[in-house]
């Protein structure tokens, strides 16, 4: 089975459209969205509708939870709060109801999915460094063999096993038996690893491989939507840099 995993679209319809075109050519069996469909960008309704149409399941990201009234975001910085308020006002009733219904986790056999850390997923803790991955060691026995996460917008993978936690640094790599993997899939709509192309992951459960896939899209068009909306200009400018 080939699973495409997407995350952190953040209302970037140009990026999402190109990613879905690429996924279609990859002949995947399922698409799983790890959440944060909305926030930052200027196309929340079209993104919700495309994800609803194409993904087998979508998980509740922190931005989705904020917009849907399922978490307090008063501690977010001003521009992010404003973007969430703007999104909540722009979203239609159907898409808001959908966001309110999203689950925190999902599982297909020995493959797990969540937005942030799989330990207390409602807390949306980040895992993007070895120190954070090491904190999962006491819980590794309860984790599936592979867990895909989003949230950080980074392409990071960690292997837990043999009393160690190691970085996995490769564009494509195999899943070794005896290890538990935590794999951050990058971001469709707002990459932050200094590569401005969209990113998603394909997991082949039979070949036991994980591959990061990068996709170019019309950044200018996406940024211009943000510039034309009542949103912070930096949300558009950062798209060109991938930060």
PyMOL commands that set and color helices and strands:
alter all, ss='L'
color gray80, all
select helices_A, chain A and resi 13-25+44-54+62-67+78-90+93-100+121-123+130-134+137-142+219-228+233-241
alter helices_A, ss='H'
color red, helices_A
select strands_A, chain A and resi 2-6+30-33+57-58+105-108+111-114+146-149+155-161+164-167+172-174+180-185+198-204+209-215
alter strands_A, ss='S'
color yellow, strands_A
deselect
rebuild
show_as cartoon
